[in-house]
Amino acid sequence: MGLILKAIKYSQYWDEPEEWHLEKFSLQRINLLVGKNATGKTRTLNIIGALANLVSGDQKLIFDSGNYIAYFNNSGVDIQYVLQYKDKRIIREELMVAGEQVLMRESEGKGSIKAVKLNSLIEFQAPDNELACVVRRDSIQHPFFEDLYQWGKQIRHFHFGRELGRTTLTIFNKRQKNGGFNLKDTDKAAIHLLKLGIDVFGADFIHSIIKDMERLNYSVDDIGAATVPRIQVDQVRFSEVDGIFVIDCVLYQKTFLHEMS
């Protein structure tokens, strides 16, 4: 099943006037966040997304300070990851697996890490602005980092208050992996994510979207991604420009999202 986030705590700018806390926030398989405006719903999602980007190596430390405690479960095994940094310098990083400390590093990047094949702790030193779980990733000696990495890579943060492909057309680079898009940039990669879902899950993927649209009282006969006809792109030759289209139950014709008001 892989690593599942069960709870997370976070604080920022501790002992300073702008200090902010997220108390231990527990999660289930499916969660619904409800609250008034400016109560921290979006910020909570941003915290989870930022941690995922950090442990996957997709993002460097961009804020001055942060203090994460993340509680995971991996097929019944409890895992706890701690990351604390200040002035963009890591002052503590710790990983516990089933109650065993397999990583501990403090200031100046010095610490110890368990080598599974050697069955012992080894000393190391990493740059104090780099996560040890990223720079010391080794699926043979330190397989516990691989689980954390894969969790971070698989997290997607969809900002449904944004356009999500409605104002985006895409030119795919077939020579590059994922068409040259960062799949975590869900605003720009919405079209590619749709095509990827169709490629992986086929008609079931489209059927699921149509059913979800029906729950919103918006009847759709079909949805997909296709080449936009009669469009020109400056300085691009022999390219197919793709967009997201729908066929609704009123017009019964293909309408691209960028054509909708």
C-alpha distance (Angstrom), angle and dihedral (degrees) to the residues before:
residue distance angle dihedral
M1 . . .
G2 3.80 . .
L3 3.76 132.7 .
I4 3.81 116.6 -23.5
L5 3.79 123.6 -166.9
K6 3.81 108.0 -128.2
A7 3.82 101.1 173.2
I8 3.79 142.1 -11.0
K9 3.81 137.2 -159.5
Y10 3.77 124.4 -166.5
S11 3.77 139.8 176.5
Q12 3.78 133.0 176.8
Y13 3.81 133.3 -164.2
W14 3.80 91.9 7.1
D15 3.81 116.2 -161.1
E16 3.82 89.9 15.7
P17 3.83 130.2 104.7
E18 3.83 92.3 -107.1
E19 3.81 93.6 51.3
W20 3.82 113.3 147.8
H21 3.81 128.9 -170.6
L22 3.76 136.5 -164.0
E23 3.79 105.1 -164.4
K24 3.78 117.7 -143.0
F25 3.79 102.4 -54.7
S26 3.81 114.0 -161.1
L27 3.79 122.9 -151.1
Q28 3.79 136.9 -162.0
R29 3.82 130.0 -164.6
I30 3.83 89.6 -83.3
N31 3.80 121.8 24.6
L32 3.79 136.4 -176.3
L33 3.80 120.1 -159.5
V34 3.79 113.9 -155.9
G35 3.79 127.2 175.5
K36 3.77 147.8 115.1
N37 3.79 122.3 -70.9
A38 3.81 116.7 -75.3
T39 3.81 93.8 18.2
G40 3.81 96.0 118.4
K41 3.83 105.7 -93.6
T42 3.79 95.7 128.1
R43 3.79 92.1 37.8
T44 3.81 90.3 55.1
L45 3.81 90.8 53.7
N46 3.81 90.0 46.1
I47 3.81 90.1 53.4
I48 3.80 92.2 53.6
G49 3.80 91.4 45.2
A50 3.81 92.6 48.1
L51 3.82 92.3 51.1
A52 3.81 89.9 50.1
N53 3.80 90.9 51.6
L54 3.81 91.5 48.3
V55 3.83 98.0 50.0
S56 3.83 91.2 44.3
G57 3.80 91.7 51.7
D58 3.81 91.9 -120.0
Q59 3.79 91.8 120.2
K60 3.79 137.2 32.3
L61 3.79 126.0 -142.1
I62 3.79 102.5 -71.9
F63 3.81 101.6 164.5
D64 3.78 125.4 69.8
S65 3.79 94.8 -121.5
G66 3.76 143.2 4.7
N67 3.77 139.8 161.9
Y68 3.81 118.5 -158.5
I69 3.79 129.7 -179.0
A70 3.80 110.3 -180.0
Y71 3.79 124.1 -174.6
F72 3.81 116.8 -155.5
N73 3.77 137.4 175.8
N74 3.78 124.4 -150.6
S75 3.82 112.5 -170.0
G76 3.80 91.4 -40.0
V77 3.81 96.6 -37.6
D78 3.81 114.9 117.6
I79 3.81 116.2 -135.3
Q80 3.80 127.3 -174.5
Y81 3.79 124.4 -167.1
V82 3.80 123.7 -169.4
L83 3.80 125.2 -168.8
Q84 3.78 122.9 175.5
Y85 3.79 124.5 172.0
K86 3.79 137.9 165.7
D87 3.81 130.1 -171.4
K88 3.83 85.4 7.5
R89 3.81 89.8 -63.3
I90 3.80 121.3 117.0
I91 3.78 111.8 -123.0
R92 3.80 97.6 172.7
E93 3.79 136.6 15.8
E94 3.78 122.3 169.5
L95 3.79 137.2 169.4
M96 3.80 124.0 -166.6
V97 3.82 121.4 -170.9
A98 3.81 117.0 -170.6
G99 3.79 89.0 -21.3
E100 3.81 94.0 -50.6
Q101 3.78 119.4 118.4
V102 3.80 106.6 -130.4
L103 3.81 97.2 165.7
M104 3.78 133.5 30.7
R105 3.77 125.1 162.1
E106 3.76 129.8 159.8
S107 3.79 136.3 176.6
E108 3.82 121.8 -16.1
G109 3.80 89.3 26.5
K110 3.81 94.5 -84.5
G111 3.77 120.4 140.4
S112 3.78 149.8 115.5
I113 3.77 131.4 -93.3
K114 3.78 133.4 -172.0
A115 3.80 116.6 -110.3
V116 3.81 104.9 -154.5
K117 3.81 97.2 -160.4
L118 3.79 91.3 48.6
N119 3.81 91.4 40.3
S120 3.78 90.8 -140.8
L121 3.78 143.0 94.2
I122 3.79 116.2 -98.5
E123 3.78 127.5 -164.6
F124 3.79 121.2 -120.3
Q125 3.76 142.1 166.8
A126 3.79 123.7 -147.0
P127 3.82 130.8 178.4
D128 3.79 107.5 -77.0
N129 3.82 91.4 -127.6
E130 3.82 93.4 53.7
L131 3.81 128.0 77.9
A132 3.79 113.5 -116.8
C133 3.80 90.1 -144.1
V134 3.82 87.0 62.8
V135 3.81 104.7 37.6
R136 3.84 93.7 38.9
R137 3.81 95.4 44.2
D138 3.80 109.2 143.2
S139 3.80 120.6 157.2
I140 3.83 91.6 -156.6
Q141 3.80 104.0 45.9
H142 3.82 98.8 22.0
P143 3.83 107.4 26.8
F144 3.82 91.5 157.6
F145 3.82 88.4 72.6
E146 3.80 90.1 57.0
D147 3.81 91.1 61.1
L148 3.80 90.9 51.6
Y149 3.80 91.1 46.6
Q150 3.80 93.9 50.6
W151 3.80 91.4 48.7
G152 3.79 90.4 53.1
K153 3.80 93.3 46.4
Q154 3.80 92.9 52.4
I155 3.81 97.6 51.0
R156 3.82 114.4 107.7
H157 3.80 122.7 -172.8
F158 3.80 111.3 -158.9
H159 3.81 113.0 -166.8
F160 3.79 99.4 -153.1
G161 3.79 92.3 -174.1
R162 3.80 88.7 67.2
E163 3.79 132.8 72.7
L164 3.84 98.1 -90.4
G165 3.78 94.0 -166.5
R166 3.81 99.4 -33.9
T167 3.80 92.8 113.4
T168 3.81 96.4 27.3
L169 3.78 131.3 96.8
T170 3.77 119.4 -175.6
I171 3.78 136.8 -144.3
F172 3.79 108.8 -162.8
N173 3.77 122.0 -144.5
K174 3.79 101.3 -146.0
R175 3.80 91.5 -168.6
Q176 3.80 92.8 63.2
K177 3.79 129.6 70.2
N178 3.82 112.4 -97.6
G179 3.80 89.3 8.6
G180 3.80 90.6 -71.5
F181 3.81 94.0 -62.4
N182 3.78 131.8 125.6
L183 3.81 101.7 -128.3
K184 3.80 90.2 -152.7
D185 3.79 90.1 64.5
T186 3.80 89.1 80.9
D187 3.81 95.0 177.0
K188 3.80 95.0 58.0
A189 3.80 97.0 31.0
A190 3.83 97.4 48.7
I191 3.81 92.6 109.6
H192 3.78 93.2 48.8
L193 3.81 91.7 46.7
L194 3.80 89.0 53.8
K195 3.81 91.7 50.1
L196 3.80 90.6 45.9
G197 3.80 91.2 52.3
I198 3.80 90.8 50.9
D199 3.82 91.6 48.5
V200 3.81 92.8 49.8
F201 3.82 102.6 37.1
G202 3.80 103.3 20.5
A203 3.80 121.7 -163.0
D204 3.82 92.4 -8.2
F205 3.80 89.1 66.7
I206 3.81 93.1 53.8
H207 3.82 91.6 43.5
S208 3.82 90.1 53.7
I209 3.83 91.7 52.2
I210 3.81 91.8 48.4
K211 3.82 90.6 51.4
D212 3.80 90.9 49.9
M213 3.80 90.5 50.2
E214 3.82 89.3 52.0
R215 3.81 89.0 56.5
L216 3.81 86.4 59.0
N217 3.83 90.0 51.1
Y218 3.81 91.7 -110.5
S219 3.79 110.4 125.7
V220 3.80 114.8 -150.7
D221 3.80 127.5 177.2
D222 3.80 95.5 -165.7
I223 3.80 142.4 -5.9
G224 3.78 131.2 -170.1
A225 3.79 148.2 121.6
A226 3.78 122.8 -85.4
T227 3.77 143.2 155.2
V228 3.80 111.4 -74.2
P229 3.83 109.7 -124.7
R230 3.79 124.6 -131.7
I231 3.76 98.7 11.6
Q232 3.79 129.6 133.1
V233 3.79 127.2 -157.3
D234 3.79 119.4 -160.6
Q235 3.82 116.3 -114.4
V236 3.80 92.8 3.3
R237 3.77 119.3 111.0
F238 3.81 130.6 -168.9
S239 3.81 91.7 0.2
E240 3.77 129.4 141.8
V241 3.80 112.0 -137.8
D242 3.80 112.0 -151.8
G243 3.79 130.5 -158.1
I244 3.81 139.8 172.0
F245 3.81 115.1 -96.3
V246 3.79 136.5 -173.9
I247 3.79 132.4 -162.1
D248 3.78 106.4 -151.8
C249 3.79 130.0 -163.1
V250 3.80 94.3 -108.8
L251 3.81 107.5 49.2
Y252 3.83 96.2 25.6
Q253 3.78 90.6 -153.9
K254 3.78 135.5 103.8
T255 3.81 111.6 -88.3
F256 3.80 121.4 -178.7
L257 3.78 117.2 -138.7
H258 3.81 93.3 -123.0
E259 3.81 87.5 61.4
M260 3.78 92.9 57.6
S261 3.78 122.6 92.1
